[in-house]
């Protein structure tokens, strides 16, 4: 009978598998908490800081994503040179510091600047999680670990809007940032005390123009890495479109802002279920088999939802059901696409995770901001974006795999 979590490699003796998964899941969750807890607070932020146009409030989310994406270009290279641990700890400390800066921002412009810096700090943790996992696991075992971490991590988007809403009931919106700073300090202490270095000194890469060029060439020259990174960027763009648009949809389309946290939690739960299913099946069925079918499902549900929106018969119930179905497929696809993108570039894991994460975040944020800015009082712009993102990701996979879908490859020894 399989053990509940994969066995460790000899890279590090602590923390144990369960604690390791819990810690990396919490590090991953800082991103979702920083984004999703803002959703119910956007109207209060706009009113407090005199934001004139409702769609401009979305920059509170977009600014974080831009800082998050740009920073990832450098994080991996630094971690390949100096090790994962010091870069991780500095990044988490920055996340906590700029969360406090956002809490005390006197203007919308300074809040946006603090959010970009907060995103840059969050990028260190999020990008290095992939590298740290790749240091310890390979192939399908890596996909399984990421899926298990994703299950724990998914508590963040389930709870974050409710957390933001609960804080708003008893305190101003600025206290949401204080809570984020407290979480950052908790992670800093936990990782500082319990997480050892996972990159041995003999595997570190000097920062030289020739070395950087060689590492970048290895990543950018790998067809599989590029293809699955781009496919992941498209479906991430659909997710970012949802996050940018959902607050206004519940306020202006359904006239039910109080239901936002409940529906958001239900949708996020299906993502966690998808990841749980993946963690149980991926070793047996393979990353491609599950990921490709999940992407087809994601695209189909996006198309159905667009048809419903165009028909003018959108209700909150069908919105929740179709969005939940699409996000369940997203949960199945995301971990597998990430593992496939890293599978053949593990020898430069830090640089690879940086390039992949930066591209996916910036590309996804650009899609999310573009779709969000098109909000017109209906869900049509959102689901046009969803369907087109799904189609683009599917075409990318077809090109990457030279027309072959669902095939299984032998598990690495």
LINSULNOR-V685822 format. One record per backbone hydrogen bond with DSSP energy under -1.0 kcal/mol. NH is the residue of the N-H (numbers start at 1). CO is the residue of the C=O. Records with the same first field share a line. If there is no record, write none. Layout:
NH->CO, CO
This chain:
20->16
21->17
22->18
23->19
24->20
25->21
26->22
27->23
28->24
29->25
31->28
33->29
34->30
35->31
36->32
37->33
38->35
42->39
45->41
46->42
47->43
48->44
49->45
51->46
56->53
57->54
58->55
59->56
60->57
61->58
62->58
63->59
65->61
66->62
67->63
68->64
69->65
70->66
71->67
73->70
74->71
75->71
78->74
79->75
80->76
81->77
82->78
83->79
88->84
89->85
90->86
91->87
92->88
93->89
94->90
95->91
96->92
97->93
98->94
99->95
100->96
101->97
102->98
103->99
104->100
105->102
111->107
112->108
113->109
114->110
115->111
116->112
117->113
118->114
119->115
120->116
121->117
122->118
123->119
126->122
127->123
128->124
129->125
131->127
132->128
133->129
134->130
135->131
137->133
141->138
142->138
143->139
144->140
145->141
146->142
147->143
148->144
149->145
150->146
151->147
152->148
153->149
154->150
155->152
156->153
158->154
159->155
160->156
163->159
164->160
165->161
166->162
167->163
168->164
169->165
170->167
171->167
175->172
176->173
178->174
179->175
180->176
181->177
182->178
183->179
184->180
185->181
186->182
187->183
188->184
189->185
190->186
191->187
192->188
193->189
194->190
195->191
203->200
204->201
205->80
208->206
212->208
213->209
214->210
215->211
216->212
217->213
218->214
219->215
220->216
221->217
222->219
226->222
227->223
228->224
229->225
230->226
231->227
232->228
233->229
234->230
235->231
236->232
237->233
238->234
239->235
240->236
241->237
242->238
243->239
244->240
245->241
246->242
249->245
250->246
251->247
252->248
253->249
254->249
256->250
259->256
260->257
263->259
264->260
265->261
266->262
267->263
268->264
269->265
270->266
271->267
272->268
273->269
274->270
275->271
276->272
277->273
278->274
279->275
280->276
281->277
282->278
285->281
286->282
290->286
291->287
292->288
293->289
294->290
295->291
296->292
297->293
298->294
299->295
300->296
301->297
302->298
303->299
304->300
305->301
306->302
307->303
308->304
309->305
310->306
311->307
313->308
319->315
320->316
321->317
322->318
323->319
324->320
325->321
326->322
327->323
328->324
329->325
330->326
331->327
332->328
333->329
334->330
337->333
338->334
339->335
340->336
341->337
342->338
343->339
345->342
348->345
349->346
352->348
353->349
354->350
355->351
356->352
357->353
358->354
359->355
360->356
361->357
362->358
363->359
364->360
365->361
366->362
367->363
368->364
369->365
370->366
371->367
372->368
373->369
374->371
375->372
383->379
384->380
385->381
386->382
387->383
388->384
389->385
390->386
391->387
392->388
393->389
394->390
395->391
396->392
397->393
398->394
399->395
400->396
401->397
402->399
403->398
404->401
